[in-house]
Amino acid sequence: MLERTFIHLDGVGPWTERSFWAAGVETWADVLEGRCPESARRFRPQIEESARRLDAADAVFFHGSLPPSERWRLYADFLPSAAFVDIETTGLTPDYHVITMVGVLDREGFTAYVRGEGLDDLPAALRRYRLVVTFNGARFDLPFLRAEFGRSGQGDLLDHAAHVDLMHVLRRIGFRGGLKAIERRLGVGRAAELGDLDGFDAVRLWRMAQEGEPGAVATLIRYNAEDVASLPRLGAQAVRALARGTPLERAAVWPFPELDTSPLPYDRSLVEYLRERKAYRPFAPR
């Protein structure tokens, strides 16, 4: 998809990119091989640099050169080296609360990094990826991750990777609200019992785990995995919708394996307890 993108070049905006496409200049190769009008040839040095960066899988370069509203175009090219990430915390602000677990989904499967049980391994694990995909990560997940691991002297956790926040991508195609509401609208589902839980319940599960409740951590992990499992499916739908009607839709998109969460255990009695308590809650965060 990036090889059909020109909007990241200095001096090219949406109108110029559309004019290139309309003139039959659909790929970088059209410019590099001279199949383009004179107006496009002056961009050859920038396109040569872009080709070198793409060959080197330099997602950070394209993250910086693409307008924020167009970073969804990274999705197709860097999906093979992407991580879908979702965090759980003790509250809403990194100044006063901490991460309890991080779920990471890649092409090999799902991994849970739990506080006290592997969370410290997360920075090294994330170094493998070129692209990190979240839902509301720019405002929530990334500030928490940077606060958590900045304190341990490991620097910016994601200075090596690009980031796509699906919340903003989905808003561009008309889907607003929380993750679960968007899932329901787009037909991306999860186990019915867990579908009623929310971020407040994740906080309670962690507190219950600290109090010795045996099934609480497993239930928290399953809840997180359900969130992460939906992200590749939502991302694929959003990218297809945004590319429709342009040369971008002819770009190949790597299929991403669906995560089967059903083998992950959870405590049904805890889920039922949390569902019953919802009637007494005035609000729920996140």
N, C-alpha and C positions, 0 to 999 in steps of 0.2 A: 504493500500500500504506500509506503514511503517513496518508492521509486516512481509513483504517479503523483507525488506531492511537490508543489512548487511554492506553497505559501510560507514555507520556512526561510526562503531566500530573502536577503536584503533587497527591498524595492518591489517585492511582490505581495500584493494583498489579495483579498477574495476576488475582486473584479479582474485583476490581471491573470490570476490562476484560471478563472473560468474562460477568459479570452484565449489562453493557451490551449485549453482543452477543446474549445470550439474550433480552433484552427488546426486540430489534429495532432497537437503536441501533447501526447498523453503520458509519456514516460521520459525519464532522464535520458534514455538512449536516443530518443528523437532529437534531443539537443546535441548530445555528444557525437552523434553520427551525421549531424547537419540536416536532419529532416525537420526543419523549423524555419519560421520567418526570421528576418534579421533582428527584430525586436527581442527575440528570445536568445539569440546567440551570445549576447553580452553576459548572460548568466552562466556560461560554460564553466568558468573557473570555480564558481560556487557549487555547481552541480558535481564537478570532479571531486571537490572536497567532500561533498555529501556522500558520494559513492564510496570514497575511502572510509568515511566514518561508519557507513552501514556495513561494509565488509568487515570492519573491526568490531562490529556489534556495540558501537558506542551510543547506547541509548541516552546517556546524559547529554550528549551533544544535541540530539534532536529534541529532548525535553526542554533545553534552553533556547533553541531556535524556533520552535513552533509556538504560535500564539497559544495561551492557556486553553482557549476554547477548542483548539484543534489537536490537543495531545492525545485524544482517542485514536488518532491515526497510528500511534505507536503500537497499539494493541496487536494488530495482525502480524507485524514483523517480529515482535519480541515475545509473542506468546509461548514459543518453545522454551524460553528461559525466564518465564514469569512465575511469580509467587503471588497467590491470593492470600491476603492477610486480614485477620480480624482479632481484636484484642478484647479482653474483659478486664474490668478494673474494680476498685473499691468505691468509686465515686466518679464525679464528672470533671474534676479539674486536676491536672498534674501537679499543681502546687501543693495540694493537700491529700491526694490519693495516689495509689500505686496500681501497677498492672498485676493482675492475678494470674492470667494466662494469655498466651498468644497462639492462635491456630494458623498454620501455614499449609496451604494446598499448592502442590506443584504437579508436574506430570507423573511423578512417582507415587503420589498419594498425599495423605493428610498426616501432619505431625503436630502434636500438642506440646507446647513449652509452658510448663506450669511453675509458678513461683515455688522455689524450694525443690523442684523436681525437673531441672533442665532449662529453666528460663535463662540462666547465664550463658547457655550455649547458643542462644538466638543470634547474636551479632555475627558469629562465625558462619552460622547456617545461612543467613541472609546474604552474605558475600557472594554466594553462588549465583544470584539472580541479577538479571539486567533490568527487569521491570517488576515493580510492586504495584498490585492492584488492590484497592480498598473500596469500601463504601463509607463516605463521610470521613475518610482518613486524613484529609488535609486539616480538618478542624479538630478531630478527636484522636485517632490512632497515632498519627505521626508526632504530634506534640507530646503524647505520653511516652512513646518509644524514645524520643530524643531526651526527654527528662530522665527517664529510667537509666539509659545507658550512658548519657552524658555524665551522670553522677559517678559512674565507675571509670571515667577517664578513657572511654573508648571512642570519643569523638562522635561525629554525625553518623548515625547508623546507616543512612541511605545515601551517602555522597557518591556512591558508585552506581546507583540505579535511578531510572526514571520512575515516575509515579503517575498513575491514572486513578482518579477518584471517580468511581462510577456514579456517585450521587449526582455530580454535576453533568456527567455524560447523559444520564437518564433524564435529567431535567430538560436537556436540549430537545428531547423527543416527546416532552409533555408529561413525564412521570415524576411527580413530586411526592413528598412524604417519606415515611420510614421504610426501611428495607422490607419488612414483612408485608406492608400494604402494597408495595410495588410488586413483590412476588405474587401476591394474590391476583393483582390486575393482569400480570403477564403469564399467569398459569404456571409459575415456578413454585412448587409446593414443598412441604416437609411433613414429617410425622405429625398427625393432628394434635396429639397431646402436647408436644413441644412448641407447636405453632402459637400457643396462647402465652408463652413466656416472653419476657422482655428483659431489658437491661437491669431493671430493679431486681428481678428474680435472680439474675446472674450474680449480683452483689450479695443477695441473701444466701445463695448457694455457697459462695465462698465463706461467708460467716459461719454457716452451718458446718462446713468442712473443718474450719478452725476449732469448732466446738466438738469435733469428733464424730460427726454424722458420717457413717461409712460410705454411703452412696452419693455424697454430694459432689465430690470432685469428678467422678465419672459422668454424672448428669450435667455438670458444667461443661465438660469437654464435649459431650454430645450436642448440647445446645449450641456451642460455638461452631462445631463442625457443620451443623445445619446451616448456619449463617454463611460460612465459607463456601459450602457446596453450591450455593445458589449464584455466587458471583460470576463464575465463567459463563453460565447460561444467560444471565442478565447482560453481561458484557457483549456476548456474541449478538444478542438481539439488538442492542443499542448501536453497535458498530455497523451492522447490516442496514439498519434504518438510516443512519447518518450518511452512509456511502451510496445509498440508492439514488439512481439517476445520474451518477457521475462516473468517470473512469475508475474511481476508487473501488467501485463494487466488483470490478473484474479482477481485483487482486486476490490471490489465494490466501485463505485463512487456515492456519493449522487447526485441525480438530483437537479439542481439549478433552481428555478423558473425564467422564462424569464420576463424581465421588459417590459411592454407595455407602451411606451412613448407617444402614441398618445393622451391620455387625457391631457397631459401637454400643456398649451397654449404657443404660440409664435406669434410675430408680423411679418406677412409675408412682410409687406412693409419695415420693417427694414432689414430683410434678403435680400430682393431684392436690397435695397440701398447698403448694404455691398458687395453684389456680383458685382454690377456695378462698385464699386470703385476698385475692384481687378485689373482691367486693368491698373491702374495708380500707382500700388505699385511695387517698385523694388524688394522687398523681404517680406517674412512673417515668423516670428519666430515660433519655435516649430512645 
